[in-house]
Amino acid sequence: MTILVIAEHDNAALKPATLSVINAGKLINADVHVLVVGHQSGAVSESAAQASGVSKVLYVDHPDLADGLAETVAAQVVSIAPGYSHILFAATSYGRSIAPRVAAHLDVAQISEITHVVDLDTFERPIYAGNAIATVQSHDPVKVITVRTTAFNPTPAEGGTASVQALPKMQVEQKSRFVSRALTQSDRPELTAAKVIVSGGRALGSSEKFNALLQPLADKLGAALGASRAAVDAAYAPNDWQVGQTGKIVAPSLYIAVGISGAIQHLAGMKDSHVIVAINKDPEAPIFSIADYGLEADLFTAVPDLVAAL
């Protein structure tokens, strides 16, 4: 019984989310293989081989695989799927685009966003915006699973001595083609990988106030900036800053919620944070129910005072 983890990468470096998926795989069974699909991604396969707990790395290299299109990557996964009992993806946009294709080709049910491994065929996953936990058991011969990476600590990036095996590219009829990719450049940490996040809500009032108040605090803490859905809908912050069930799921060491009331869909995206600090003038705000530290104050006074104290 062997576990296959699909590596997420940019052809240059292994994404941290993959290390968390490897750790989830180790909880199912000790024999974990990693599949790296890309072009000129030798450094990625070497990084995967060094990850603790990985026994083998499978590497498929071809120019057609450079852009990680879902249909081409899925074809590589399906071609080797019969040798594995579990196929694991990170529950990111990358993993979510490939896993359903693999499950459909294998005619099995996908198990989405697991947060706990009970045994070889039983897993826990959140439902109803995280307000309930469902225990799901699958008897499919191959289990296709996406892993909520914030629920699993990353396996150590070093210490492994896995072998690397090259595999041929599978031929697939191309029904889509890569056109372009627009990347947001920022000096701040990536939101889903940041150890400290400062998030703002609709109470900030405008995009100008959002940036004027929160950027100095984020600069002091070396933090990523996030936002509630209400703040994003009001155009105070870009869409890729949204934290929540319909945005990004995060679990930093420190999460500072400024002017965020605590709607259910937002709490579902950040309540696994290790320490939560809430600043809100409404004493009845739901965010206080999960906050480790709550400050009932006017954010336009409290945040500048906090920056000055830092």
C-alpha positions, 0 to 999 in steps of 0.5 A, spaced: 500 500 500 503 506 497 501 513 497 502 518 491 503 525 492 502 530 487 508 535 487 506 543 486 511 547 484 513 552 479 519 548 475 524 552 480 522 550 487 517 545 491 511 549 494 511 548 501 504 546 501 507 539 498 511 538 504 504 538 508 501 533 503 507 529 504 506 529 512 498 527 511 501 521 506 505 519 512 500 518 517 496 514 512 502 509 510 509 510 511 511 508 503 510 515 500 512 517 493 512 524 490 510 525 482 513 531 479 510 533 472 514 539 469 519 541 464 526 542 467 524 541 474 530 537 476 531 542 482 524 540 484 525 533 484 531 533 488 528 537 493 522 532 493 527 527 494 530 530 500 524 531 504 523 527 510 519 520 509 519 520 501 521 513 499 521 515 491 520 521 486 517 520 480 519 525 475 516 526 468 520 532 464 517 535 457 516 542 454 508 540 454 508 540 461 511 546 463 505 550 464 502 545 469 495 544 465 490 540 468 489 535 462 496 534 461 498 533 468 492 528 470 494 524 464 500 522 467 497 521 474 492 516 471 497 512 467 501 510 474 495 510 478 494 503 478 500 502 482 497 506 488 492 506 494 491 513 495 493 519 491 494 526 494 493 533 492 494 539 496 487 543 496 490 549 492 487 551 486 492 547 482 490 541 486 483 542 485 483 543 478 487 536 477 484 531 482 477 531 479 479 529 473 483 524 476 477 521 480 473 521 474 478 517 469 479 512 475 471 512 476 472 513 484 469 518 488 474 524 490 475 526 498 476 533 498 479 537 503 481 532 509 483 535 516 485 528 519 487 521 518 483 516 522 485 510 518 487 507 511 480 508 508 477 513 513 478 521 514 475 527 517 473 533 513 470 540 515 463 541 512 458 547 513 463 552 513 467 548 518 461 548 523 461 541 523 466 535 521 464 529 517 467 523 518 468 519 511 470 512 509 471 510 502 472 503 499 474 505 492 480 501 490 484 508 489 482 514 493 483 520 490 484 526 496 485 533 497 488 535 503 487 542 507 494 543 508 493 548 514 491 542 518 498 538 517 505 540 519 510 540 513 514 534 513 522 536 514 524 539 508 531 535 509 533 528 511 530 524 506 534 520 501 529 518 496 531 515 489 529 519 483 526 515 477 524 518 470 518 516 467 516 518 459 510 523 458 503 520 456 500 522 450 494 526 451 489 530 446 490 537 447 483 540 448 486 547 451 492 551 451 496 555 455 495 563 453 498 567 459 499 567 466 498 574 470 503 574 477 502 579 482 509 581 484 509 583 492 515 583 497 510 581 502 510 573 504 505 569 500 498 569 504 497 562 504 505 561 507 505 567 511 507 566 519 503 573 520 497 575 517 494 582 518 487 582 515 482 588 514 474 588 514 469 593 511 470 597 517 476 600 514 471 604 510 476 605 503 481 602 500 486 608 502 484 607 509 485 600 508 492 601 506 494 607 510 492 603 516 494 596 515 501 597 511 505 600 516 503 594 521 504 589 516 511 592 515 513 592 522 511 585 523 513 582 516 506 580 515 502 578 509 496 582 508 489 579 508 482 582 507 475 579 509 470 578 503 466 584 504 472 588 504 474 585 497 467 586 495 467 593 496 474 594 492 478 596 499 483 590 497 484 585 491 481 579 490 487 574 492 488 577 499 481 574 501 481 570 506 475 565 508 471 559 505 471 562 498 478 565 498 484 562 501 485 558 507 490 560 512 493 558 519 499 563 521 502 563 527 499 570 528 492 572 525 490 580 526 483 581 524 482 589 524 475 591 523 472 584 521 466 582 524 467 575 524 462 572 518 462 564 518 465 564 511 471 568 514 472 564 520 472 558 516 478 560 513 482 563 519 480 559 525 486 554 525 491 560 526 495 559 532 494 566 535 488 570 533 488 577 535 481 581 534 480 589 534 473 591 533 469 596 537 463 592 537 463 588 543 458 583 540 462 581 534 463 574 533 470 574 531 471 575 539 468 568 540 474 565 537 480 570 538 485 569 543 486 576 544 480 581 543 481 589 543 474 593 544 477 599 541 476 604 535 481 601 530 483 608 527 486 609 534 488 602 536 492 601 530 496 607 529 498 606 537 500 599 536 504 601 530 507 606 534 508 601 540 512 596 535 
